[in-house]
């Protein structure tokens, strides 16, 4: 029976609790009760009954006549005592076991593995990493894989997430096994810490509530999803995940959950004090002075935070309390210990304390460099979420009394921030080296709390920023682009050398856009609806904005949702210098077609047939797997089918029969596209009042697209087909902006 239980434990841990009564009965009639006790202990452990499991492991050792196995069988009690929170009992037992075993024996290394697991449970990650050193290399499978898993867990918060990822991915157990599943979870968590939270979230979602996981690991998955969601600017999703992450047997995890909940609530705009106070109390009970200091700093309790703070990260956070800031001290700590992701906040506090424009400029420089250092498009988009207030203050200070020089500075700020989000995902050469150095200084993570900061005997070396600066200036702003900036009290239009405030307020703009959306969609729901109402709403919006007619518009916030091509004929430009001007399809284009789910779309099949007739050599993907597998450079991408919007637009998706293809995945595809046409609903819609475009259209810009045609609203199926018939032939002889304008005229 023991062999069967061990095999089930490795493959499907969740099936063992149901076998407890059967195994308990076998203990009474077993000829070798030590094996029966061990089998019972494993089942009890899988059910989360750790105290009883520990006692069963001890009984297995006590009843075993073999002088070596008697200690080996007690090993399971070490981990189980740790799981039940009895750490000192677990450590004492581990020391006793190690003292009785030969260091050359496998049992000795199993004891080291048990000790490492218990140190992990106690939150002593670095000690665990030391205890687990070389364990995987000294054990045979499957124990070697469990040792790599434990070492990966230790490295996650013990200082080396890259090593954690390496260990997790080195586990060679079969697909679907418990240890392989836990390794995938560790790998995903390492991606969060390494600044690749979008990849992590995609990898974690299938494990949410997975039946093969025990309750403790389900909660760990929830914590990882919460942290990844926070890193990606999804506080609502983070809160939902944190609600499932609390674990009675892991008090430190619960403290981290409370801290995450408090942060998420603040980002949503609701009171997070109760959660942060809870986090502070929990950290105090655990003797975690530095983490309690972080919680107090987030509560803006500077005296308490500074009294508690001992480690560099906690001291830095304590220096950044808004009510009594110490920005110079914060900058000193940031320079020494590499918390580059916090330097913008120190400069903002300096600006508010009388530092003025010079401090705002340093703040903007820090934000710009940190944004460039994010390793994914999703990370770069999320990075600005809590920094927009500071950037808005800077623009407001520049334009309070605008001069030609200050207006030019404002346009340059907008241009460079956008350019930072357009950098290649994996740049090579000097630019890649400079960005890697920046990531090393800041921890490289899209992460609200750096759990890895340690004392460093030396200051970080200076980074040569010239390759980054050259990359950001490689796409200069064009004089035919109207640039819009959000100020503390509204919007301003920045032309080449002058600034003009818009009469419409942000709230008024949102109301106008909501009304316009309703009127534009009305004819789709009711064929008898008068389309002139929508045209009049469009004219009213045009009057209120009173925009200067220019070839391009680089907007901001809710202004991205204005239908500029219909208002002024301008094309939307993510960057003031990014344009489709001069682009035409070659005579023999390489075309990709993504044919997604089309249930309920009466004209989708006809549109797909049209595309295949127009581009007979096109490569067609009818599944997300086929779309991911496309490689090389395409001149044109055509998407037909359903699309899905998400709270975080980088998790919006094209819907295929085999599942979604997320925007975050599209941004990292090997294939590149010169131009993209998205015939699906809401593919160009902006999330709320976001700083810049995001989602599916943004992902395709990351794959090199000169332009993306997408819908701000729901798309009428028949109109999309009619539009496609007129548009595609025009793309050979006209620039996209003129082709679109001509096709729109023909379908009105």
Secondary structure, DSSP 4 states (H G I P E B T S, - for coil): -HHHHHHHHHH-GGGSGGGHHHHHHHHHH-SSHHHHHHHHHHHHHHTT-HHHHHHHHHHHHHH--STTHHHHHTHHHHHHHHHTT-HHHHHHHHHHHHHTS-TTSHHHHHHHHHHHHHHHHTT-HHHHHHHHTTHHHHS-TTHHHHHHHHHHHHHHHHT-HHHHHHHHHT--PPTT-HHHHHHHHHHHHHHHHTT-HHHHHHHHHTTTT-TTS-HHHHHHHHHHHHHHHHHTT-HHHHHHHHTTT--TT-HHHHHHHHHHHHHHHHHHTS--HHHHHHHHHHHHHTT-HHHHHHHHHHTT-HHHHHHH--SHHHHHHHHT-GGG--HHHHHHHHHHH--GGGHHHHHHHHIIIIIHHHHHHHHHHHHHHHHHH-SSHHHHHHHTTTTHHHHHHHHHHHHTT--HHHHHHHHHHHHHHHHHHTS-TT--HHHHHHHHHHHHHHTS---SS-TT----SSPPPPP--HHHHHHHTSSPPPTTEEEEEEETTEEEEE-SS-EEE-SS-HHHHHHHHHHHHHHHHHHHH-TTS-HHHHHHHHHHHHHHH-----SEEE--GGGGGS-HHHHTSPEE-SSTT---TT----TT--EEEEE---TT-TTHHHHHHHHHHH-TT-EEE-SHHHHHH--SEESEEEEES-EE--SSGGG-EEEETTEEEEHHHHTT-S-EESEEEEESTTTT---TT-SS--HHHHHHHHTT-SEEE--SS---HHHHHHHHHHHHHHTTTS-HHHHHHHHHHHH-
